Amino acid sequence: MLSQRSTPVKMSQEAASKLPRWSLIGLLVVFACAGLWNGDFWTTRDAESFATAMSMLNGTGVETFLPIIVDSPITSHGPLTAWVSALFISLFGESGVLSLMSDVTATHLAAAFWFAGTTIALWYGTWYLARRQEAQPIAFAFGGEASPRDYSRVVADSTVLLFVATFGIVTRQHEAISDTALLTMTALNFYGLSSALRRPLIGMFVAGFAAGAALLASTVFAGFWLLVGSILVTSLVNTYPSVRPKRLTALLSGTVAGFFIWPLLAFLFYPSEATAWFSLWAADQASLFGLTTADTYLWFTKNAVWYLCPIWPFVLWGLYTWRRHLRLKLTHLYVPFILVLTGLFATIFSSHQAADSVFLTFLPPMAVLAAFGLVTVRRDQENVLDWFSISIFTLGLLTLWAYWFAWLTAFAPKMAKSVQMLAPGSTPSFDSGLVLAVVTSLFWLIFVGWRLTHRPVVAWRGPWLCALGMTATVASSIGLYHTGITHNRSYEPIVSAVTDVLDEHGYTPTDIVCGNGVPPAVQGLFLHYGDIRIETHRQPEACRFTIHRDRNSQVHHDGMVGSAVSRPHTDESFTVTESPGL
């Protein structure tokens, strides 16, 4: 039996005062919907996801179960993300039921859906853990300590806010890609394991379903390690109210339900195509298992500090202050701790994967550990997060606005030149994006002024300032520079220039166009912008034209027509060759 003073948390009822729901929900909505101001594709992974969804909508049906872009099977991940994007396009896209926005914007709305699922699952999962008896703060001699309800709400709010403020998720949360869906499934898996403390069979089924859906949304590697972490939790944590065999049965049943419905339907409706597709998929997924390379460890060494900022110091502090509870295997820390350790161990076997993607499976449980660490720090130590947020994000916003004014007025020539070098010929736009940047920046300044003139004791003030600063920075970056970034990153000018070359040399829609070195994402972009089907698996002699993608702007191919088309500030170039006699 633990003594009354076993917990390291000292929190008064005043410190546990409620964060207004409208402010938390409003912040999350602004963060999620800031990506809607991106009317184009800024990364090829985003373009590939969109092209896969459009292929499902415009295909014959087989593409729904066996994703493909033109003639390139998409076997690096499952189809769940594309299914959701296709649903949003069919509902809100240009030809959708409601027809409220462009198809591209509809896919970014799907990214907001994934973000909403992640934060909801993370909040409620933390809420269940924080309400447990062993997690409660010390009872004061004369009363006045935080009530279980208010304390658990503060911890759950802090978890979500710290997750939003984490630098590493920013580049993922505004794209409807497999990594974004994987974050959602990781949070849902954590929610299932936490809710199983009250409803063991239903909770374990949800945790297993999330692991199976991770296979469906991302990779077998990701789903496998989520399942391993879940098995370890249900095996090592002894406070679940049901017997272990029943929990494991529910867990495995959920995994089967979350994944196997996809291959079953694929083989039922398209047996011959499924055999060929899944053989490629199996080989692709198997390549992800193996000892990681030295490059991955080097990436972790160089980037882990900023990628996991600002949660990693509170994770370490939480492990230190709650160390006795870890030794006693008490549930509220042991569940996320096992999941984090499993994710870290999985990195050893993460062969041929992007290093930053490997972090995703343990970011949500790390945010939970960080929140439990945050509530144990003394007030003067907690102020460090406030001042970090105020200094870093205020400086960042001032820099964004300074470069924007230089871009607009050319008053600071060097600053204006640096922007023009990245996006030649672009100009600032006065649209709703500017309004978004102004409003979010003003909100940030208001809350900075509030913090500088007050000494609030509420425990959520540091996470709130950090999340608000991140939201204001992201929204201002997109709002102020979305036209410049699109000018720099978009493939539309490339497709237009290549299409002009083809038209000048007699291209007709009946001509077969081959691709040399053209990845599936670029195939999808040519189909979307230029209605040109680039086939990469055709024999060259069957194609009248071939589009070559090279990493050298000075390359020359036999039979080349027109001039090479290069992307600014990259070594990527596209050339067209014509086969004689076709």
C-alpha positions as CSV (number, residue, x, y, z in Angstrom):
1,M,0.0,0.0,0.0
2,L,1.3,3.4,-1.0
3,S,1.6,6.1,1.7
4,Q,-0.4,9.3,1.3
5,R,2.8,11.2,0.2
6,S,3.8,8.7,-2.4
7,T,2.8,10.9,-5.3
8,P,5.1,13.7,-6.4
9,V,2.2,15.9,-7.6
10,K,1.2,18.9,-5.5
11,M,-1.6,20.8,-7.2
12,S,-4.2,23.1,-5.7
13,Q,-7.7,23.5,-6.9
14,E,-6.8,26.9,-8.2
15,A,-4.0,25.5,-10.3
16,A,-6.4,23.0,-11.7
17,S,-8.8,25.7,-12.9
18,K,-10.5,24.7,-16.1
19,L,-9.1,25.8,-19.5
20,P,-12.2,27.1,-21.3
21,R,-13.4,24.5,-23.8
22,W,-13.9,27.1,-26.5
23,S,-10.3,28.2,-26.4
24,L,-8.9,24.6,-26.6
25,I,-11.3,23.6,-29.4
26,G,-10.7,26.9,-31.2
27,L,-6.9,26.4,-31.1
28,L,-7.2,22.9,-32.4
29,V,-9.5,24.0,-35.2
30,V,-7.2,26.8,-36.3
31,F,-4.2,24.5,-36.3
32,A,-5.9,21.8,-38.2
33,C,-7.6,24.0,-40.8
34,A,-4.6,26.2,-41.5
35,G,-3.7,23.7,-44.2
36,L,-6.8,24.5,-46.1
37,W,-5.1,27.7,-47.4
38,N,-2.7,25.4,-49.2
39,G,-4.4,25.0,-52.6
40,D,-1.7,22.9,-54.1
41,F,0.8,20.1,-53.3
42,W,3.9,21.1,-51.5
43,T,5.4,17.6,-51.2
44,T,5.3,14.6,-53.4
45,R,4.0,12.4,-50.6
46,D,0.9,14.6,-50.4
47,A,0.6,14.5,-54.2
48,E,0.8,10.7,-54.2
49,S,-1.9,10.4,-51.6
50,F,-4.2,12.7,-53.7
51,A,-3.5,10.9,-56.9
52,T,-4.3,7.5,-55.3
53,A,-7.6,8.8,-54.0
54,M,-8.5,10.2,-57.5
55,S,-7.6,6.9,-59.1
56,M,-10.1,5.2,-56.8
57,L,-12.8,7.7,-57.7
58,N,-12.2,7.6,-61.4
59,G,-11.2,3.9,-61.7
60,T,-13.2,0.8,-62.5
61,G,-13.4,-0.5,-58.9
62,V,-10.2,-2.6,-58.6
63,E,-8.3,0.6,-57.7
64,T,-10.3,0.9,-54.5
65,F,-8.8,-2.3,-53.0
66,L,-5.6,-2.4,-54.9
67,P,-4.2,1.2,-55.1
68,I,-2.5,2.2,-58.3
69,I,-1.6,5.5,-60.0
70,V,-1.8,5.1,-63.8
71,D,0.2,1.8,-64.0
72,S,2.3,2.0,-60.8
73,P,1.0,-0.1,-57.9
74,I,1.2,1.8,-54.6
75,T,2.5,-0.9,-52.2
76,S,4.5,1.2,-49.8
77,H,1.4,1.5,-47.5
78,G,-2.2,0.4,-47.3
79,P,-5.3,2.1,-48.8
80,L,-7.0,3.6,-45.7
81,T,-5.7,7.1,-46.1
82,A,-6.8,7.2,-49.8
83,W,-10.2,5.8,-48.8
84,V,-10.8,8.7,-46.4
85,S,-9.4,11.3,-48.9
86,A,-11.7,9.8,-51.6
87,L,-14.7,10.1,-49.3
88,F,-13.9,13.7,-48.6
89,I,-13.4,14.5,-52.3
90,S,-16.7,12.8,-53.1
91,L,-18.5,14.8,-50.4
92,F,-16.9,18.2,-50.6
93,G,-14.8,18.3,-53.8
94,E,-15.6,20.0,-57.1
95,S,-17.9,17.2,-58.3
96,G,-18.9,16.1,-54.9
97,V,-22.3,15.9,-53.3
98,L,-21.9,19.3,-51.6
99,S,-19.3,20.8,-54.0
100,L,-17.9,23.2,-51.4
101,M,-14.3,23.3,-52.3
102,S,-11.6,22.1,-54.8
103,D,-10.6,18.5,-54.8
104,V,-7.1,19.5,-53.4
105,T,-8.7,21.4,-50.5
106,A,-11.0,18.5,-49.8
107,T,-7.9,16.2,-49.3
108,H,-6.5,18.8,-46.8
109,L,-9.8,18.7,-45.0
110,A,-9.2,14.9,-44.7
111,A,-5.9,15.7,-43.0
112,A,-7.9,17.8,-40.5
113,F,-10.1,14.8,-39.9
114,W,-7.1,12.7,-39.0
115,F,-5.8,15.4,-36.7
116,A,-9.1,15.6,-34.9
117,G,-9.2,11.8,-34.4
118,T,-5.6,11.9,-32.9
119,T,-6.3,14.7,-30.4
120,I,-9.7,13.3,-29.3
121,A,-8.2,9.8,-28.7
122,L,-5.2,11.2,-27.0
123,W,-7.3,13.4,-24.7
124,Y,-9.6,10.7,-23.5
125,G,-6.9,8.1,-23.2
126,T,-5.0,10.5,-20.8
127,W,-8.2,11.4,-19.0
128,Y,-8.7,7.7,-18.1
129,L,-5.2,7.3,-16.8
130,A,-5.1,10.6,-14.9
131,R,-8.3,9.8,-13.0
132,R,-6.7,6.7,-11.4
133,Q,-6.1,6.8,-7.6
134,E,-2.3,6.5,-7.9
135,A,-2.1,9.5,-10.2
136,Q,-3.9,11.9,-7.9
137,P,-2.0,14.8,-6.2
138,I,-1.2,14.9,-2.5
139,A,-4.1,15.6,-0.2
140,F,-3.4,18.8,1.7
141,A,-3.7,18.9,5.5
142,F,-6.5,21.4,5.4
143,G,-8.0,20.6,2.0
144,G,-7.8,22.6,-1.2
145,E,-6.1,20.1,-3.4
146,A,-7.3,19.6,-6.9
147,S,-10.3,17.3,-7.3
148,P,-9.8,14.1,-9.4
149,R,-12.0,15.5,-12.2
150,D,-10.2,18.8,-12.5
151,Y,-6.8,17.3,-12.1
152,S,-7.4,14.7,-14.8
153,R,-8.8,17.4,-17.1
154,V,-5.6,19.5,-16.7
155,V,-3.4,16.5,-17.5
156,A,-5.4,15.6,-20.5
157,D,-5.4,19.2,-21.8
158,S,-1.7,19.5,-21.2
159,T,-1.1,16.3,-23.2
160,V,-3.0,17.5,-26.2
161,L,-1.4,21.0,-26.1
162,L,2.1,19.6,-25.7
163,F,1.4,17.2,-28.7
164,V,0.3,20.2,-30.8
165,A,3.4,22.1,-29.8
166,T,5.8,19.3,-30.8
167,F,7.9,20.4,-33.7
168,G,8.1,17.0,-35.3
169,I,4.4,16.7,-36.1
170,V,4.0,20.0,-37.9
171,T,5.1,18.8,-41.4
172,R,2.7,15.8,-41.1
173,Q,-0.5,17.2,-39.7
174,H,-1.6,19.2,-42.8
175,E,-1.2,16.4,-45.3
176,A,-3.6,13.4,-45.7
177,I,-0.8,10.9,-45.9
178,S,-0.1,7.5,-44.3
179,D,2.0,9.1,-41.5
180,T,-0.9,11.3,-40.4
181,A,-3.2,8.3,-40.3
182,L,-0.5,6.4,-38.3
183,L,-0.5,9.1,-35.7
184,T,-4.2,8.7,-35.3
185,M,-4.0,4.9,-35.0
186,T,-1.2,5.2,-32.4
187,A,-3.4,7.6,-30.3
188,L,-6.4,5.3,-30.8
189,N,-4.3,2.3,-29.7
190,F,-3.3,4.2,-26.5
191,Y,-6.9,5.2,-25.9
192,G,-8.0,1.5,-26.2
193,L,-5.4,0.4,-23.7
194,S,-6.4,3.2,-21.3
195,S,-10.1,2.6,-21.6
196,A,-9.6,-1.1,-21.0
197,L,-8.9,-0.3,-17.4
198,R,-12.6,0.2,-17.1
199,R,-14.0,-1.9,-19.9
200,P,-11.3,-4.5,-20.6
201,L,-12.7,-6.4,-23.5
202,I,-14.0,-3.4,-25.4
203,G,-10.9,-1.4,-24.7
204,M,-8.6,-4.2,-25.9
205,F,-10.7,-4.7,-29.0
206,V,-10.3,-1.0,-29.8
207,A,-6.5,-1.2,-29.2
208,G,-6.2,-4.2,-31.4
209,F,-8.4,-2.6,-34.1
210,A,-6.1,0.4,-34.1
211,A,-3.1,-1.8,-34.6
212,G,-4.8,-3.6,-37.5
213,A,-5.9,-0.3,-39.0
214,A,-2.3,0.9,-38.7
215,L,-1.4,-2.0,-41.1
216,L,-4.3,-0.8,-43.3
217,A,-3.2,2.9,-43.2
218,S,0.5,2.7,-43.0
219,T,2.8,-0.4,-43.0
220,V,3.0,-3.9,-41.6
221,F,6.0,-2.7,-39.6
222,A,4.0,0.0,-37.8
223,G,1.0,-2.2,-37.1
224,F,3.2,-5.1,-35.9
225,W,5.0,-2.9,-33.3
226,L,1.7,-1.4,-32.1
227,L,0.4,-4.9,-31.6
228,V,3.6,-5.9,-29.8
229,G,3.3,-2.9,-27.5
230,S,-0.3,-3.7,-26.8
231,I,0.5,-7.3,-25.9
232,L,3.3,-6.2,-23.6
233,V,0.9,-3.7,-21.8
234,T,-1.8,-6.3,-21.3
235,S,0.7,-8.9,-20.1
236,L,2.7,-6.7,-17.7
237,V,0.1,-4.4,-16.3
238,N,-1.8,-6.3,-13.5
239,T,-4.6,-3.8,-12.8
240,Y,-6.8,-4.8,-15.7
241,P,-10.1,-6.1,-14.3
242,S,-10.4,-9.1,-16.7
243,V,-8.3,-12.2,-17.0
244,R,-5.3,-12.1,-19.4
245,P,-6.5,-14.7,-21.9
246,K,-9.7,-12.9,-22.5
247,R,-7.9,-9.6,-23.0
248,L,-5.5,-11.1,-25.5
249,T,-8.4,-12.7,-27.4
250,A,-10.1,-9.3,-27.6
251,L,-6.9,-7.7,-28.7
252,L,-6.1,-10.1,-31.5
253,S,-9.8,-10.1,-32.6
254,G,-9.6,-6.4,-33.0
255,T,-6.4,-6.7,-35.0
256,V,-8.0,-9.2,-37.4
257,A,-11.1,-7.0,-37.8
258,G,-9.0,-3.9,-38.4
259,F,-6.9,-5.3,-41.2
260,F,-8.1,-8.6,-42.8
261,I,-11.3,-7.2,-44.2
262,W,-9.3,-5.5,-46.9
263,P,-7.4,-8.5,-48.4
264,L,-10.5,-10.6,-48.0
265,L,-12.6,-8.3,-50.1
266,A,-9.8,-7.7,-52.6
267,F,-9.4,-11.5,-53.2
268,L,-13.1,-12.0,-53.3
269,F,-13.9,-9.4,-56.0
270,Y,-10.5,-9.3,-57.9
271,P,-8.7,-12.6,-57.3
272,S,-6.2,-12.4,-60.2
273,E,-5.3,-8.8,-59.8
274,A,-5.0,-9.2,-56.0
275,T,-2.6,-12.1,-56.3
276,A,-0.2,-9.9,-58.4
277,W,-0.7,-6.8,-56.3
278,F,-0.3,-8.4,-52.9
279,S,2.9,-10.2,-54.0
280,L,4.4,-6.8,-54.7
281,W,3.0,-5.4,-51.4
282,A,4.4,-8.3,-49.4
283,A,7.9,-7.8,-50.8
284,D,7.7,-4.1,-50.2
285,Q,6.6,-4.6,-46.6
286,A,9.1,-7.3,-45.8
287,S,11.9,-4.9,-46.9
288,L,11.0,-2.6,-43.9
289,F,12.1,-5.2,-41.4
290,G,15.8,-5.4,-40.7
291,L,18.5,-3.7,-38.7
292,T,18.4,0.0,-39.2
293,T,21.2,1.8,-41.0
294,A,23.8,4.1,-39.5
295,D,22.2,7.0,-41.3
296,T,19.1,6.6,-39.2
297,Y,21.0,6.8,-36.0
298,L,22.9,9.8,-37.3
299,W,19.6,11.5,-38.1
300,F,18.3,10.8,-34.6
301,T,21.5,12.2,-33.1
302,K,21.3,15.4,-35.1
303,N,17.5,16.0,-35.0
304,A,16.0,14.3,-31.9
305,V,16.4,17.4,-29.7
306,W,14.4,19.7,-32.0
307,Y,12.1,17.1,-33.4
308,L,10.9,16.1,-29.9
309,C,11.0,19.7,-28.6
310,P,9.5,20.8,-26.2
311,I,8.3,17.5,-24.7
312,W,11.5,15.6,-24.2
313,P,12.8,17.5,-21.1
314,F,9.4,16.9,-19.4
315,V,9.5,13.2,-20.4
316,L,12.9,12.8,-18.7
317,W,11.8,14.8,-15.7
318,G,8.6,12.7,-15.4
319,L,10.5,9.5,-15.5
320,Y,12.7,10.8,-12.7
321,T,10.0,12.1,-10.4
322,W,7.7,9.1,-10.9
323,R,10.5,6.6,-10.8
324,R,9.1,4.8,-7.7
325,H,5.8,4.4,-9.5
326,L,7.5,2.9,-12.4
327,R,9.2,0.4,-10.2
328,L,5.9,-0.5,-8.7
329,K,4.4,-0.8,-12.2
330,L,1.6,1.6,-11.5
331,T,-0.8,1.9,-14.4
332,H,-1.0,5.6,-15.2
333,L,2.7,5.8,-16.2
334,Y,3.4,2.2,-17.0
335,V,1.1,2.0,-20.0
336,P,2.6,5.0,-21.9
337,F,6.1,4.0,-20.7
338,I,5.8,0.5,-22.2
339,L,4.6,2.0,-25.5
340,V,7.5,4.4,-25.7
341,L,10.0,1.7,-24.9
342,T,8.5,-0.5,-27.6
343,G,8.7,2.3,-30.1
344,L,12.3,3.0,-29.3
345,F,13.2,-0.7,-29.5
346,A,11.4,-0.9,-32.9
347,T,13.7,1.7,-34.3
348,I,16.5,-0.8,-34.2
349,F,14.7,-2.9,-36.8
350,S,13.4,-0.1,-39.0
351,S,15.2,-0.9,-42.2
352,H,14.6,1.3,-45.3
353,Q,12.2,3.7,-43.6
354,A,12.4,7.5,-43.4
355,A,14.0,8.3,-40.1
356,D,11.4,10.9,-39.0
357,S,8.6,8.5,-39.7
358,V,10.0,6.0,-37.2
359,F,9.4,8.5,-34.4
360,L,5.6,8.7,-35.0
361,T,4.7,5.5,-33.2
362,F,5.8,6.8,-29.8
363,L,5.1,10.5,-30.1
364,P,1.5,10.3,-28.5
365,P,2.6,8.3,-25.5
366,M,5.6,10.6,-25.1
367,A,3.2,13.5,-24.9
368,V,1.4,11.7,-22.1
369,L,4.6,11.1,-20.1
370,A,5.5,14.8,-20.7
371,A,2.2,15.9,-19.2
372,F,2.6,13.8,-16.1
373,G,6.1,15.2,-15.8
374,L,4.9,18.7,-16.2
375,V,2.5,18.6,-13.3
376,T,5.3,17.6,-10.9
377,V,7.7,20.5,-11.6
378,R,7.8,23.5,-9.2
379,R,6.3,26.7,-10.4
380,D,9.6,28.5,-11.0
381,Q,10.7,25.5,-13.2
382,E,7.4,25.4,-15.0
383,N,7.9,29.1,-16.0
384,V,10.7,28.0,-18.2
385,L,8.2,26.6,-20.7
386,D,6.3,30.0,-20.6
387,W,9.5,32.0,-21.4
388,F,10.7,29.5,-24.0
389,S,7.4,29.8,-25.8
390,I,7.2,33.6,-25.6
391,S,10.8,34.1,-26.8
392,I,10.9,31.5,-29.5
393,F,7.5,32.0,-31.1
394,T,7.5,35.8,-30.8
395,L,10.9,35.9,-32.5
396,G,9.6,33.5,-35.2
397,L,6.5,35.6,-35.9
398,L,8.4,38.8,-36.0
399,T,10.8,37.2,-38.5
400,L,7.9,36.0,-40.7
401,W,6.3,39.4,-40.7
402,A,9.6,41.2,-41.4
403,Y,10.3,39.1,-44.4
404,W,6.7,39.5,-45.6
405,F,7.0,43.3,-45.4
406,A,10.3,43.2,-47.2
407,W,8.8,41.0,-49.9
408,L,5.9,43.5,-50.2
409,T,7.9,46.8,-50.2
410,A,11.5,45.8,-51.0
411,F,12.4,48.1,-48.2
412,A,15.0,45.6,-47.0
413,P,16.6,44.6,-50.3
414,K,18.6,41.6,-49.0
415,M,15.5,40.1,-47.2
416,A,13.3,40.7,-50.2
417,K,15.9,39.2,-52.5
418,S,16.1,36.0,-50.4
419,V,12.3,35.5,-50.7
420,Q,12.4,36.2,-54.5
421,M,15.2,33.7,-55.0
422,L,13.0,31.0,-53.5
423,A,9.9,32.1,-55.4
424,P,10.9,34.1,-58.5
425,G,8.2,36.4,-59.8
426,S,5.8,35.8,-56.9
427,T,4.1,38.6,-55.0
428,P,2.3,38.7,-51.6
429,S,-1.4,38.1,-51.9
430,F,-4.1,40.1,-50.0
431,D,-6.6,37.3,-49.3
432,S,-8.1,35.4,-46.5
433,G,-4.6,33.9,-45.8
434,L,-3.5,37.4,-44.7
435,V,-6.5,37.7,-42.5
436,L,-5.6,34.4,-40.9
437,A,-2.1,35.5,-40.2
438,V,-3.2,38.9,-38.8
439,V,-5.8,37.3,-36.4
440,T,-3.6,34.5,-35.1
441,S,-0.6,36.9,-34.6
442,L,-2.9,39.4,-32.7
443,F,-4.1,36.5,-30.5
444,W,-0.6,35.5,-29.8
445,L,0.4,39.1,-28.8
446,I,-2.7,39.4,-26.6
447,F,-1.8,36.3,-24.6
448,V,1.8,37.2,-24.4
449,G,0.8,40.5,-22.9
450,W,-1.5,38.6,-20.5
451,R,1.3,36.4,-19.4
452,L,3.8,39.3,-18.9
453,T,1.3,41.3,-16.8
454,H,0.0,38.4,-14.7
455,R,1.3,35.6,-12.5
456,P,-1.2,32.8,-13.3
457,V,-1.0,29.6,-11.2
458,V,-3.1,27.5,-13.6
459,A,-1.1,24.4,-14.6
460,W,-2.0,24.6,-18.3
461,R,-0.5,28.0,-18.9
462,G,2.8,26.7,-20.2
463,P,1.4,24.1,-22.6
464,W,-1.2,26.6,-23.7
465,L,1.3,29.3,-24.6
466,C,3.5,26.7,-26.4
467,A,0.6,25.3,-28.4
468,L,-0.8,28.7,-29.2
469,G,2.7,29.9,-30.3
470,M,3.1,26.9,-32.6
471,T,-0.4,27.4,-34.0
472,A,0.2,31.1,-34.6
473,T,3.5,30.4,-36.3
474,V,2.1,27.7,-38.6
475,A,-1.0,29.7,-39.5
476,S,1.0,32.9,-40.2
477,S,3.6,30.9,-42.3
478,I,0.9,29.4,-44.5
479,G,-1.3,32.6,-44.5
480,L,1.5,35.0,-45.5
481,Y,3.6,32.7,-47.8
482,H,1.1,30.2,-49.3
483,T,1.4,31.8,-52.7
484,G,5.2,31.9,-52.6
485,I,5.5,28.4,-51.3
486,T,3.1,27.2,-54.0
487,H,5.1,29.0,-56.6
488,N,8.3,27.3,-55.4
489,R,6.9,23.8,-54.8
490,S,4.1,23.4,-57.3
491,Y,4.5,21.0,-60.3
492,E,1.8,22.8,-62.3
493,P,4.2,25.1,-64.2
494,I,6.4,22.0,-65.0
495,V,3.4,20.0,-66.3
496,S,2.3,23.0,-68.3
497,A,5.7,23.5,-69.9
498,V,6.1,19.8,-70.8
499,T,2.6,19.7,-72.2
500,D,3.4,22.7,-74.4
501,V,6.5,20.7,-75.8
502,L,4.3,17.7,-76.5
503,D,1.6,19.8,-78.2
504,E,4.2,21.5,-80.4
505,H,5.3,18.2,-81.7
506,G,1.9,16.8,-82.5
507,Y,0.8,15.0,-79.4
508,T,-2.7,13.6,-79.4
509,P,-4.6,11.9,-76.5
510,T,-4.3,8.6,-78.4
511,D,-0.5,8.7,-78.2
512,I,1.2,6.6,-75.6
513,V,3.6,8.5,-73.3
514,C,6.3,6.5,-71.4
515,G,8.1,7.7,-68.3
516,N,11.7,7.2,-67.4
517,G,12.5,7.8,-63.7
518,V,9.1,9.3,-63.1
519,P,7.7,8.3,-59.6
520,P,4.0,7.6,-59.0
521,A,3.4,11.0,-57.4
522,V,4.6,12.8,-60.5
523,Q,2.6,10.5,-62.7
524,G,-0.4,11.6,-60.7
525,L,0.5,15.3,-61.0
526,F,0.8,15.0,-64.8
527,L,-2.6,13.3,-64.9
528,H,-4.2,15.9,-62.7
529,Y,-2.7,19.0,-64.2
530,G,-2.2,18.0,-67.9
531,D,-4.5,15.0,-68.4
532,I,-1.4,13.1,-69.6
533,R,-1.1,9.4,-68.6
534,I,2.6,8.6,-68.2
535,E,3.1,4.9,-68.2
536,T,6.3,3.6,-66.6
537,H,5.8,-0.1,-67.3
538,R,5.4,0.1,-71.0
539,Q,8.1,-1.1,-73.4
540,P,9.9,2.0,-74.8
541,E,9.3,1.0,-78.4
542,A,5.6,1.1,-77.9
543,C,5.6,4.8,-76.9
544,R,5.7,7.7,-79.2
545,F,6.9,10.1,-76.5
546,T,9.0,9.5,-73.4
547,I,9.2,11.9,-70.5
548,H,12.5,11.7,-68.6
549,R,13.0,12.9,-65.1
550,D,16.6,13.5,-64.2
551,R,18.6,15.0,-61.4
552,N,20.7,17.0,-63.8
553,S,19.5,20.0,-65.7
554,Q,22.2,19.7,-68.3
555,V,21.2,16.1,-69.4
556,H,20.6,15.3,-73.0
557,H,18.8,12.3,-74.5
558,D,18.7,11.0,-78.0
559,G,15.6,12.1,-79.9
560,M,15.1,15.0,-77.5
561,V,12.5,17.5,-78.6
562,G,12.1,21.0,-77.1
563,S,14.3,22.1,-74.2
564,A,14.7,20.7,-70.7
565,V,12.2,22.0,-68.1
566,S,13.8,22.5,-64.7
567,R,12.3,23.2,-61.3
568,P,13.8,26.4,-59.7
569,H,16.4,25.8,-57.0
570,T,16.5,22.1,-57.5
571,D,18.5,19.7,-59.8
572,E,15.3,18.1,-61.0
573,S,14.6,18.4,-64.8
574,F,12.2,17.0,-67.3
575,T,12.9,16.3,-70.9
576,V,10.8,14.9,-73.8
577,T,12.0,12.5,-76.4
578,E,10.1,11.3,-79.5
579,S,10.5,7.9,-81.1
580,P,10.8,8.1,-84.9
581,G,8.1,6.3,-86.9
582,L,5.5,6.3,-84.1
